[in-house]
Amino acid sequence: MIQKFSIGDIVVMKKPHPCGASTWEVDRIGADIGMECSGCGRRLVMPRSQVEKRAKEVRSDSIRD
């Protein structure tokens, strides 16, 4: 299933990041999705297909509001 992502969306991943947080904020969209960890601030870029497989939930709210 193809998911729609927008900048500022919160993605909840199936497995947590080593810092303990499992939520990421989307900051770049394209063939790759750029995300920032809500726990430690680490940034990473993953192919859209991997994000779709690893995501448990996509929320439309931003943690920085």
Distance bins in CASP14 RR format, pairs under 12 A and 6 or more apart:
PFRMAT RR
TARGET T0000
AUTHOR 0000-0000-0000
RMODE 2
METHOD distances of the structure
MODEL  1
1 49 0 0 0 0 0 1 0 0 0 0 0
1 52 1 0 0 1 0 0 0 0 0 0 0
1 53 0 0 0 0 0 1 0 0 0 0 0
1 55 0 0 0 0 0 1 0 0 0 0 0
1 58 0 0 0 0 0 1 0 0 0 0 0
2 48 0 0 0 0 1 0 0 0 0 0 0
2 49 0 0 0 0 1 0 0 0 0 0 0
2 51 0 0 0 0 0 1 0 0 0 0 0
2 52 1 0 0 1 0 0 0 0 0 0 0
2 53 0 0 0 0 0 1 0 0 0 0 0
2 55 0 0 0 0 0 1 0 0 0 0 0
2 58 0 0 0 0 0 1 0 0 0 0 0
3 9 0 0 0 0 1 0 0 0 0 0 0
3 11 0 0 0 0 1 0 0 0 0 0 0
3 26 0 0 0 0 0 1 0 0 0 0 0
3 29 0 0 0 0 0 1 0 0 0 0 0
3 33 0 0 0 0 1 0 0 0 0 0 0
3 48 0 0 0 0 1 0 0 0 0 0 0
3 49 0 0 0 0 0 1 0 0 0 0 0
3 51 0 0 0 0 1 0 0 0 0 0 0
3 52 1 0 1 0 0 0 0 0 0 0 0
3 53 0 0 0 0 0 1 0 0 0 0 0
3 54 0 0 0 0 0 1 0 0 0 0 0
3 55 1 0 0 1 0 0 0 0 0 0 0
3 56 0 0 0 0 0 1 0 0 0 0 0
3 57 0 0 0 0 0 1 0 0 0 0 0
3 58 1 0 1 0 0 0 0 0 0 0 0
3 59 0 0 0 0 0 1 0 0 0 0 0
3 60 0 0 0 0 0 1 0 0 0 0 0
4 11 0 0 0 0 0 1 0 0 0 0 0
4 26 0 0 0 0 0 1 0 0 0 0 0
4 29 0 0 0 0 1 0 0 0 0 0 0
4 30 0 0 0 0 0 1 0 0 0 0 0
4 33 0 0 0 0 0 1 0 0 0 0 0
4 48 0 0 0 0 0 1 0 0 0 0 0
4 51 0 0 0 0 0 1 0 0 0 0 0
4 52 0 0 0 0 0 1 0 0 0 0 0
4 55 0 0 0 0 0 1 0 0 0 0 0
4 58 0 0 0 0 1 0 0 0 0 0 0
4 60 0 0 0 0 1 0 0 0 0 0 0
5 11 1 0 0 1 0 0 0 0 0 0 0
5 24 0 0 0 0 0 1 0 0 0 0 0
5 25 0 0 0 0 0 1 0 0 0 0 0
5 26 1 0 1 0 0 0 0 0 0 0 0
5 27 0 0 0 0 0 1 0 0 0 0 0
5 28 0 0 0 0 1 0 0 0 0 0 0
5 29 1 0 1 0 0 0 0 0 0 0 0
5 30 0 0 0 0 1 0 0 0 0 0 0
5 31 0 0 0 0 0 1 0 0 0 0 0
5 32 0 0 0 0 0 1 0 0 0 0 0
5 33 1 0 0 1 0 0 0 0 0 0 0
5 34 0 0 0 0 1 0 0 0 0 0 0
5 35 0 0 0 0 1 0 0 0 0 0 0
5 46 0 0 0 0 0 1 0 0 0 0 0
5 48 1 0 0 1 0 0 0 0 0 0 0
5 51 1 0 0 1 0 0 0 0 0 0 0
5 52 0 0 0 0 1 0 0 0 0 0 0
5 55 0 0 0 0 1 0 0 0 0 0 0
5 58 1 0 0 1 0 0 0 0 0 0 0
5 59 0 0 0 0 0 1 0 0 0 0 0
5 60 0 0 0 0 1 0 0 0 0 0 0
6 25 0 0 0 0 0 1 0 0 0 0 0
6 26 1 0 0 1 0 0 0 0 0 0 0
6 27 0 0 0 0 0 1 0 0 0 0 0
6 28 0 0 0 0 0 1 0 0 0 0 0
6 29 1 0 0 1 0 0 0 0 0 0 0
6 30 0 0 0 0 0 1 0 0 0 0 0
6 33 0 0 0 0 0 1 0 0 0 0 0
6 58 0 0 0 0 1 0 0 0 0 0 0
6 59 0 0 0 0 0 1 0 0 0 0 0
6 60 1 0 0 1 0 0 0 0 0 0 0
6 61 0 0 0 0 0 1 0 0 0 0 0
6 62 0 0 0 0 1 0 0 0 0 0 0
7 25 0 0 0 0 1 0 0 0 0 0 0
7 26 1 0 1 0 0 0 0 0 0 0 0
7 27 1 0 0 1 0 0 0 0 0 0 0
7 28 1 0 0 1 0 0 0 0 0 0 0
7 29 1 0 0 1 0 0 0 0 0 0 0
7 30 0 0 0 0 0 1 0 0 0 0 0
7 33 0 0 0 0 0 1 0 0 0 0 0
7 34 0 0 0 0 1 0 0 0 0 0 0
7 35 0 0 0 0 0 1 0 0 0 0 0
7 36 0 0 0 0 0 1 0 0 0 0 0
7 60 0 0 0 0 0 1 0 0 0 0 0
7 62 0 0 0 0 1 0 0 0 0 0 0
7 64 0 0 0 0 0 1 0 0 0 0 0
8 23 0 0 0 0 0 1 0 0 0 0 0
8 24 0 0 0 0 0 1 0 0 0 0 0
8 25 1 0 1 0 0 0 0 0 0 0 0
8 26 1 0 1 0 0 0 0 0 0 0 0
8 27 1 0 0 1 0 0 0 0 0 0 0
8 28 0 0 0 0 0 1 0 0 0 0 0
8 29 0 0 0 0 1 0 0 0 0 0 0
8 33 0 0 0 0 0 1 0 0 0 0 0
8 34 0 0 0 0 0 1 0 0 0 0 0
8 35 0 0 0 0 1 0 0 0 0 0 0
8 36 0 0 0 0 1 0 0 0 0 0 0
8 38 0 0 0 0 0 1 0 0 0 0 0
8 58 0 0 0 0 0 1 0 0 0 0 0
8 59 0 0 0 0 1 0 0 0 0 0 0
8 60 0 0 0 0 1 0 0 0 0 0 0
8 61 0 0 0 0 1 0 0 0 0 0 0
8 62 1 0 1 0 0 0 0 0 0 0 0
8 63 0 0 0 0 1 0 0 0 0 0 0
8 64 1 0 0 1 0 0 0 0 0 0 0
8 65 0 0 0 0 1 0 0 0 0 0 0
9 23 0 0 0 0 0 1 0 0 0 0 0
9 24 0 0 0 0 1 0 0 0 0 0 0
9 25 1 0 0 1 0 0 0 0 0 0 0
9 26 1 0 1 0 0 0 0 0 0 0 0
9 27 0 0 0 0 1 0 0 0 0 0 0
9 28 0 0 0 0 0 1 0 0 0 0 0
9 29 0 0 0 0 1 0 0 0 0 0 0
9 33 0 0 0 0 1 0 0 0 0 0 0
9 34 0 0 0 0 0 1 0 0 0 0 0
9 35 0 0 0 0 1 0 0 0 0 0 0
9 36 0 0 0 0 0 1 0 0 0 0 0
9 38 0 0 0 0 0 1 0 0 0 0 0
9 51 0 0 0 0 0 1 0 0 0 0 0
9 55 0 0 0 0 0 1 0 0 0 0 0
9 57 0 0 0 0 0 1 0 0 0 0 0
9 58 1 0 1 0 0 0 0 0 0 0 0
9 59 1 0 0 1 0 0 0 0 0 0 0
9 60 1 0 1 0 0 0 0 0 0 0 0
9 61 0 0 0 0 1 0 0 0 0 0 0
9 62 1 0 0 1 0 0 0 0 0 0 0
9 63 0 0 0 0 0 1 0 0 0 0 0
9 64 0 0 0 0 0 1 0 0 0 0 0
10 21 0 0 0 0 0 1 0 0 0 0 0
10 22 0 0 0 0 0 1 0 0 0 0 0
10 23 1 0 1 0 0 0 0 0 0 0 0
10 24 1 0 0 1 0 0 0 0 0 0 0
10 25 1 0 1 0 0 0 0 0 0 0 0
10 26 1 0 0 1 0 0 0 0 0 0 0
10 27 0 0 0 0 0 1 0 0 0 0 0
10 35 0 0 0 0 1 0 0 0 0 0 0
10 36 0 0 0 0 0 1 0 0 0 0 0
10 37 0 0 0 0 0 1 0 0 0 0 0
10 38 1 0 0 1 0 0 0 0 0 0 0
10 39 0 0 0 0 0 1 0 0 0 0 0
10 55 0 0 0 0 0 1 0 0 0 0 0
10 56 0 0 0 0 0 1 0 0 0 0 0
10 57 0 0 0 0 1 0 0 0 0 0 0
10 58 1 0 0 1 0 0 0 0 0 0 0
10 59 1 0 1 0 0 0 0 0 0 0 0
10 60 1 0 0 1 0 0 0 0 0 0 0
10 61 1 0 0 1 0 0 0 0 0 0 0
10 62 1 0 0 1 0 0 0 0 0 0 0
10 63 1 0 0 1 0 0 0 0 0 0 0
10 64 0 0 0 0 0 1 0 0 0 0 0
10 65 0 0 0 0 0 1 0 0 0 0 0
11 17 0 0 0 0 0 1 0 0 0 0 0
11 21 0 0 0 0 0 1 0 0 0 0 0
11 22 0 0 0 0 1 0 0 0 0 0 0
11 23 1 0 0 1 0 0 0 0 0 0 0
11 24 1 0 1 0 0 0 0 0 0 0 0
11 25 1 0 0 1 0 0 0 0 0 0 0
11 26 1 0 0 1 0 0 0 0 0 0 0
11 27 0 0 0 0 0 1 0 0 0 0 0
11 29 0 0 0 0 0 1 0 0 0 0 0
11 33 0 0 0 0 1 0 0 0 0 0 0
11 34 0 0 0 0 1 0 0 0 0 0 0
11 35 1 0 0 1 0 0 0 0 0 0 0
11 36 0 0 0 0 0 1 0 0 0 0 0
11 37 0 0 0 0 0 1 0 0 0 0 0
11 38 0 0 0 0 1 0 0 0 0 0 0
11 44 0 0 0 0 0 1 0 0 0 0 0
11 46 0 0 0 0 0 1 0 0 0 0 0
11 48 0 0 0 0 0 1 0 0 0 0 0
11 50 0 0 0 0 0 1 0 0 0 0 0
11 51 1 0 0 1 0 0 0 0 0 0 0
11 52 0 0 0 0 1 0 0 0 0 0 0
11 53 0 0 0 0 0 1 0 0 0 0 0
11 54 0 0 0 0 1 0 0 0 0 0 0
11 55 1 0 1 0 0 0 0 0 0 0 0
11 56 0 0 0 0 1 0 0 0 0 0 0
11 57 1 0 0 1 0 0 0 0 0 0 0
11 58 1 0 1 0 0 0 0 0 0 0 0
11 59 1 0 0 1 0 0 0 0 0 0 0
11 60 0 0 0 0 0 1 0 0 0 0 0
11 61 0 0 0 0 0 1 0 0 0 0 0
11 62 0 0 0 0 0 1 0 0 0 0 0
11 63 0 0 0 0 0 1 0 0 0 0 0
12 21 0 0 0 0 1 0 0 0 0 0 0
12 22 1 0 1 0 0 0 0 0 0 0 0
12 23 1 0 1 0 0 0 0 0 0 0 0
12 24 0 0 0 0 1 0 0 0 0 0 0
12 25 0 0 0 0 0 1 0 0 0 0 0
12 26 0 0 0 0 0 1 0 0 0 0 0
12 35 0 0 0 0 0 1 0 0 0 0 0
12 38 0 0 0 0 1 0 0 0 0 0 0
12 51 0 0 0 0 0 1 0 0 0 0 0
12 54 0 0 0 0 0 1 0 0 0 0 0
12 55 1 0 0 1 0 0 0 0 0 0 0
12 56 1 0 1 0 0 0 0 0 0 0 0
12 57 1 0 1 0 0 0 0 0 0 0 0
12 58 1 0 0 1 0 0 0 0 0 0 0
12 59 1 0 0 1 0 0 0 0 0 0 0
12 61 0 0 0 0 0 1 0 0 0 0 0
12 63 0 0 0 0 0 1 0 0 0 0 0
13 20 0 0 0 0 0 1 0 0 0 0 0
13 21 0 0 0 0 1 0 0 0 0 0 0
13 22 1 0 1 0 0 0 0 0 0 0 0
13 23 1 0 0 1 0 0 0 0 0 0 0
13 24 1 0 0 1 0 0 0 0 0 0 0
13 25 0 0 0 0 0 1 0 0 0 0 0
13 33 0 0 0 0 0 1 0 0 0 0 0
13 35 0 0 0 0 1 0 0 0 0 0 0
13 37 0 0 0 0 1 0 0 0 0 0 0
13 38 0 0 0 0 0 1 0 0 0 0 0
13 44 0 0 0 0 0 1 0 0 0 0 0
13 46 0 0 0 0 0 1 0 0 0 0 0
13 50 0 0 0 0 0 1 0 0 0 0 0
13 51 0 0 0 0 1 0 0 0 0 0 0
13 52 0 0 0 0 0 1 0 0 0 0 0
13 53 0 0 0 0 0 1 0 0 0 0 0
13 54 1 0 1 0 0 0 0 0 0 0 0
13 55 1 0 0 1 0 0 0 0 0 0 0
13 56 1 0 0 1 0 0 0 0 0 0 0
13 57 0 0 0 0 1 0 0 0 0 0 0
13 58 0 0 0 0 0 1 0 0 0 0 0
14 22 1 0 0 1 0 0 0 0 0 0 0
14 23 0 0 0 0 0 1 0 0 0 0 0
14 24 0 0 0 0 0 1 0 0 0 0 0
14 50 0 0 0 0 0 1 0 0 0 0 0
14 51 0 0 0 0 0 1 0 0 0 0 0
14 52 0 0 0 0 0 1 0 0 0 0 0
14 53 0 0 0 0 1 0 0 0 0 0 0
14 54 1 0 1 0 0 0 0 0 0 0 0
14 55 1 0 0 1 0 0 0 0 0 0 0
14 56 1 0 1 0 0 0 0 0 0 0 0
14 57 0 0 0 0 1 0 0 0 0 0 0
15 21 0 0 0 0 0 1 0 0 0 0 0
15 22 1 0 0 1 0 0 0 0 0 0 0
15 24 0 0 0 0 0 1 0 0 0 0 0
15 53 0 0 0 0 0 1 0 0 0 0 0
15 54 1 0 0 1 0 0 0 0 0 0 0
15 55 0 0 0 0 0 1 0 0 0 0 0
15 56 0 0 0 0 1 0 0 0 0 0 0
16 22 1 0 1 0 0 0 0 0 0 0 0
16 23 0 0 0 0 1 0 0 0 0 0 0
16 24 0 0 0 0 0 1 0 0 0 0 0
16 37 0 0 0 0 1 0 0 0 0 0 0
16 38 0 0 0 0 0 1 0 0 0 0 0
16 39 0 0 0 0 1 0 0 0 0 0 0
16 40 0 0 0 0 0 1 0 0 0 0 0
16 54 0 0 0 0 0 1 0 0 0 0 0
16 56 0 0 0 0 0 1 0 0 0 0 0
17 23 0 0 0 0 1 0 0 0 0 0 0
17 24 1 0 0 1 0 0 0 0 0 0 0
17 35 0 0 0 0 0 1 0 0 0 0 0
17 36 0 0 0 0 0 1 0 0 0 0 0
17 37 1 0 1 0 0 0 0 0 0 0 0
17 38 0 0 0 0 1 0 0 0 0 0 0
17 39 1 0 0 1 0 0 0 0 0 0 0
17 40 1 0 0 1 0 0 0 0 0 0 0
17 41 0 0 0 0 1 0 0 0 0 0 0
17 42 1 0 0 1 0 0 0 0 0 0 0
17 43 0 0 0 0 0 1 0 0 0 0 0
17 44 0 0 0 0 1 0 0 0 0 0 0
17 54 0 0 0 0 0 1 0 0 0 0 0
18 37 0 0 0 0 1 0 0 0 0 0 0
18 39 0 0 0 0 0 1 0 0 0 0 0
18 40 0 0 0 0 1 0 0 0 0 0 0
18 42 0 0 0 0 1 0 0 0 0 0 0
19 36 0 0 0 0 0 1 0 0 0 0 0
19 37 1 0 0 1 0 0 0 0 0 0 0
19 38 0 0 0 0 1 0 0 0 0 0 0
19 39 1 0 1 0 0 0 0 0 0 0 0
19 40 1 0 1 0 0 0 0 0 0 0 0
19 41 0 0 0 0 1 0 0 0 0 0 0
19 42 1 0 0 1 0 0 0 0 0 0 0
20 37 0 0 0 0 1 0 0 0 0 0 0
20 38 0 0 0 0 1 0 0 0 0 0 0
20 39 1 0 0 1 0 0 0 0 0 0 0
20 40 0 0 0 0 1 0 0 0 0 0 0
20 42 0 0 0 0 0 1 0 0 0 0 0
21 35 0 0 0 0 0 1 0 0 0 0 0
21 36 0 0 0 0 0 1 0 0 0 0 0
21 37 1 0 1 0 0 0 0 0 0 0 0
21 38 1 0 1 0 0 0 0 0 0 0 0
21 39 1 1 0 0 0 0 0 0 0 0 0
21 40 1 0 0 1 0 0 0 0 0 0 0
21 41 0 0 0 0 1 0 0 0 0 0 0
21 42 0 0 0 0 1 0 0 0 0 0 0
21 63 0 0 0 0 0 1 0 0 0 0 0
22 35 0 0 0 0 0 1 0 0 0 0 0
22 37 0 0 0 0 1 0 0 0 0 0 0
22 38 0 0 0 0 1 0 0 0 0 0 0
22 39 0 0 0 0 1 0 0 0 0 0 0
22 54 0 0 0 0 0 1 0 0 0 0 0
22 55 0 0 0 0 0 1 0 0 0 0 0
22 56 1 0 0 1 0 0 0 0 0 0 0
22 57 0 0 0 0 1 0 0 0 0 0 0
23 35 0 0 0 0 1 0 0 0 0 0 0
23 36 0 0 0 0 0 1 0 0 0 0 0
23 37 1 0 0 1 0 0 0 0 0 0 0
23 38 1 0 1 0 0 0 0 0 0 0 0
23 39 1 0 0 1 0 0 0 0 0 0 0
23 40 0 0 0 0 0 1 0 0 0 0 0
23 41 0 0 0 0 0 1 0 0 0 0 0
23 55 0 0 0 0 0 1 0 0 0 0 0
23 56 0 0 0 0 0 1 0 0 0 0 0
23 57 0 0 0 0 1 0 0 0 0 0 0
23 58 0 0 0 0 0 1 0 0 0 0 0
23 59 0 0 0 0 1 0 0 0 0 0 0
23 61 0 0 0 0 0 1 0 0 0 0 0
23 62 0 0 0 0 0 1 0 0 0 0 0
23 63 1 0 0 1 0 0 0 0 0 0 0
24 33 0 0 0 0 1 0 0 0 0 0 0
24 34 0 0 0 0 1 0 0 0 0 0 0
24 35 1 1 0 0 0 0 0 0 0 0 0
24 36 1 0 0 1 0 0 0 0 0 0 0
24 37 1 0 1 0 0 0 0 0 0 0 0
24 38 1 0 0 1 0 0 0 0 0 0 0
24 39 0 0 0 0 1 0 0 0 0 0 0
24 40 0 0 0 0 0 1 0 0 0 0 0
24 41 0 0 0 0 1 0 0 0 0 0 0
24 42 0 0 0 0 1 0 0 0 0 0 0
24 43 0 0 0 0 1 0 0 0 0 0 0
24 44 0 0 0 0 1 0 0 0 0 0 0
24 45 0 0 0 0 0 1 0 0 0 0 0
24 46 0 0 0 0 1 0 0 0 0 0 0
24 51 0 0 0 0 1 0 0 0 0 0 0
24 54 0 0 0 0 1 0 0 0 0 0 0
24 55 0 0 0 0 1 0 0 0 0 0 0
24 56 0 0 0 0 0 1 0 0 0 0 0
24 57 0 0 0 0 0 1 0 0 0 0 0
24 58 0 0 0 0 0 1 0 0 0 0 0
24 59 0 0 0 0 0 1 0 0 0 0 0
24 62 0 0 0 0 0 1 0 0 0 0 0
24 63 0 0 0 0 1 0 0 0 0 0 0
25 33 0 0 0 0 0 1 0 0 0 0 0
25 34 0 0 0 0 1 0 0 0 0 0 0
25 35 1 0 0 1 0 0 0 0 0 0 0
25 36 1 0 1 0 0 0 0 0 0 0 0
25 37 0 0 0 0 1 0 0 0 0 0 0
25 38 1 0 0 1 0 0 0 0 0 0 0
25 39 0 0 0 0 0 1 0 0 0 0 0
25 41 0 0 0 0 1 0 0 0 0 0 0
25 42 0 0 0 0 0 1 0 0 0 0 0
25 43 0 0 0 0 1 0 0 0 0 0 0
25 44 0 0 0 0 0 1 0 0 0 0 0
25 58 0 0 0 0 0 1 0 0 0 0 0
25 59 0 0 0 0 1 0 0 0 0 0 0
25 60 0 0 0 0 0 1 0 0 0 0 0
25 61 0 0 0 0 1 0 0 0 0 0 0
25 62 1 0 0 1 0 0 0 0 0 0 0
25 63 1 0 0 1 0 0 0 0 0 0 0
25 64 1 0 0 1 0 0 0 0 0 0 0
25 65 0 0 0 0 0 1 0 0 0 0 0
26 32 0 0 0 0 0 1 0 0 0 0 0
26 33 1 0 0 1 0 0 0 0 0 0 0
26 34 1 0 0 1 0 0 0 0 0 0 0
26 35 1 0 1 0 0 0 0 0 0 0 0
26 36 0 0 0 0 1 0 0 0 0 0 0
26 37 0 0 0 0 0 1 0 0 0 0 0
26 38 0 0 0 0 0 1 0 0 0 0 0
26 43 0 0 0 0 0 1 0 0 0 0 0
26 44 0 0 0 0 0 1 0 0 0 0 0
26 45 0 0 0 0 0 1 0 0 0 0 0
26 46 0 0 0 0 0 1 0 0 0 0 0
26 48 0 0 0 0 0 1 0 0 0 0 0
26 51 0 0 0 0 1 0 0 0 0 0 0
26 55 0 0 0 0 0 1 0 0 0 0 0
26 58 0 0 0 0 1 0 0 0 0 0 0
26 59 0 0 0 0 0 1 0 0 0 0 0
26 60 0 0 0 0 0 1 0 0 0 0 0
26 61 0 0 0 0 0 1 0 0 0 0 0
26 62 0 0 0 0 1 0 0 0 0 0 0
26 63 0 0 0 0 0 1 0 0 0 0 0
26 64 0 0 0 0 0 1 0 0 0 0 0
27 33 0 0 0 0 1 0 0 0 0 0 0
27 34 1 0 1 0 0 0 0 0 0 0 0
27 35 1 0 0 1 0 0 0 0 0 0 0
27 36 1 0 1 0 0 0 0 0 0 0 0
27 37 0 0 0 0 0 1 0 0 0 0 0
27 38 0 0 0 0 0 1 0 0 0 0 0
27 41 0 0 0 0 0 1 0 0 0 0 0
27 43 1 0 0 1 0 0 0 0 0 0 0
27 44 0 0 0 0 0 1 0 0 0 0 0
27 45 0 0 0 0 1 0 0 0 0 0 0
27 62 0 0 0 0 0 1 0 0 0 0 0
27 63 0 0 0 0 0 1 0 0 0 0 0
27 64 0 0 0 0 0 1 0 0 0 0 0
28 34 1 1 0 0 0 0 0 0 0 0 0
28 35 1 0 0 1 0 0 0 0 0 0 0
28 36 0 0 0 0 1 0 0 0 0 0 0
28 43 0 0 0 0 1 0 0 0 0 0 0
28 44 0 0 0 0 0 1 0 0 0 0 0
28 45 1 0 0 1 0 0 0 0 0 0 0
28 46 0 0 0 0 0 1 0 0 0 0 0
28 48 0 0 0 0 0 1 0 0 0 0 0
28 51 0 0 0 0 0 1 0 0 0 0 0
29 35 0 0 0 0 0 1 0 0 0 0 0
29 45 0 0 0 0 0 1 0 0 0 0 0
29 46 0 0 0 0 0 1 0 0 0 0 0
29 48 0 0 0 0 1 0 0 0 0 0 0
29 51 0 0 0 0 0 1 0 0 0 0 0
30 45 0 0 0 0 1 0 0 0 0 0 0
30 46 0 0 0 0 0 1 0 0 0 0 0
30 47 0 0 0 0 1 0 0 0 0 0 0
30 48 1 0 0 1 0 0 0 0 0 0 0
30 49 0 0 0 0 0 1 0 0 0 0 0
30 51 0 0 0 0 0 1 0 0 0 0 0
31 45 0 0 0 0 0 1 0 0 0 0 0
31 46 0 0 0 0 0 1 0 0 0 0 0
31 47 1 0 0 1 0 0 0 0 0 0 0
31 48 1 0 0 1 0 0 0 0 0 0 0
31 49 0 0 0 0 1 0 0 0 0 0 0
31 50 0 0 0 0 0 1 0 0 0 0 0
31 51 0 0 0 0 0 1 0 0 0 0 0
32 44 0 0 0 0 1 0 0 0 0 0 0
32 45 1 0 1 0 0 0 0 0 0 0 0
32 46 1 0 0 1 0 0 0 0 0 0 0
32 47 1 0 1 0 0 0 0 0 0 0 0
32 48 1 0 0 1 0 0 0 0 0 0 0
32 49 0 0 0 0 1 0 0 0 0 0 0
32 50 0 0 0 0 1 0 0 0 0 0 0
32 51 0 0 0 0 1 0 0 0 0 0 0
33 43 0 0 0 0 0 1 0 0 0 0 0
33 44 0 0 0 0 1 0 0 0 0 0 0
33 45 1 0 0 1 0 0 0 0 0 0 0
33 46 1 0 1 0 0 0 0 0 0 0 0
33 47 1 0 0 1 0 0 0 0 0 0 0
33 48 1 0 1 0 0 0 0 0 0 0 0
33 49 0 0 0 0 1 0 0 0 0 0 0
33 50 0 0 0 0 1 0 0 0 0 0 0
33 51 1 0 1 0 0 0 0 0 0 0 0
33 52 0 0 0 0 1 0 0 0 0 0 0
33 53 0 0 0 0 0 1 0 0 0 0 0
33 54 0 0 0 0 0 1 0 0 0 0 0
33 55 0 0 0 0 1 0 0 0 0 0 0
33 58 0 0 0 0 0 1 0 0 0 0 0
34 42 0 0 0 0 0 1 0 0 0 0 0
34 43 1 0 0 1 0 0 0 0 0 0 0
34 44 1 0 0 1 0 0 0 0 0 0 0
34 45 1 0 1 0 0 0 0 0 0 0 0
34 46 1 0 0 1 0 0 0 0 0 0 0
34 47 0 0 0 0 0 1 0 0 0 0 0
34 48 0 0 0 0 1 0 0 0 0 0 0
34 50 0 0 0 0 0 1 0 0 0 0 0
34 51 0 0 0 0 1 0 0 0 0 0 0
35 41 0 0 0 0 1 0 0 0 0 0 0
35 42 0 0 0 0 1 0 0 0 0 0 0
35 43 1 0 0 1 0 0 0 0 0 0 0
35 44 1 0 0 1 0 0 0 0 0 0 0
35 45 1 0 0 1 0 0 0 0 0 0 0
35 46 1 0 0 1 0 0 0 0 0 0 0
35 47 0 0 0 0 0 1 0 0 0 0 0
35 48 0 0 0 0 0 1 0 0 0 0 0
35 50 0 0 0 0 0 1 0 0 0 0 0
35 51 1 0 0 1 0 0 0 0 0 0 0
35 54 0 0 0 0 0 1 0 0 0 0 0
35 55 0 0 0 0 0 1 0 0 0 0 0
35 58 0 0 0 0 0 1 0 0 0 0 0
36 42 1 0 0 1 0 0 0 0 0 0 0
36 43 1 0 1 0 0 0 0 0 0 0 0
36 44 0 0 0 0 1 0 0 0 0 0 0
36 45 0 0 0 0 0 1 0 0 0 0 0
36 62 0 0 0 0 0 1 0 0 0 0 0
36 63 0 0 0 0 1 0 0 0 0 0 0
36 64 0 0 0 0 1 0 0 0 0 0 0
37 43 1 0 0 1 0 0 0 0 0 0 0
37 44 1 0 0 1 0 0 0 0 0 0 0
37 63 0 0 0 0 0 1 0 0 0 0 0
38 59 0 0 0 0 0 1 0 0 0 0 0
38 61 0 0 0 0 0 1 0 0 0 0 0
38 62 0 0 0 0 0 1 0 0 0 0 0
38 63 1 0 1 0 0 0 0 0 0 0 0
38 64 0 0 0 0 1 0 0 0 0 0 0
39 63 0 0 0 0 1 0 0 0 0 0 0
41 63 0 0 0 0 0 1 0 0 0 0 0
41 64 0 0 0 0 0 1 0 0 0 0 0
44 50 0 0 0 0 0 1 0 0 0 0 0
44 51 0 0 0 0 0 1 0 0 0 0 0
44 54 0 0 0 0 0 1 0 0 0 0 0
45 51 0 0 0 0 1 0 0 0 0 0 0
46 52 0 0 0 0 1 0 0 0 0 0 0
46 53 0 0 0 0 1 0 0 0 0 0 0
46 54 1 0 0 1 0 0 0 0 0 0 0
46 55 0 0 0 0 0 1 0 0 0 0 0
47 53 0 0 0 0 1 0 0 0 0 0 0
47 54 0 0 0 0 0 1 0 0 0 0 0
48 54 0 0 0 0 0 1 0 0 0 0 0
48 55 0 0 0 0 0 1 0 0 0 0 0
49 55 0 0 0 0 0 1 0 0 0 0 0
51 58 0 0 0 0 1 0 0 0 0 0 0
52 58 0 0 0 0 1 0 0 0 0 0 0
59 65 0 0 0 0 0 1 0 0 0 0 0
END
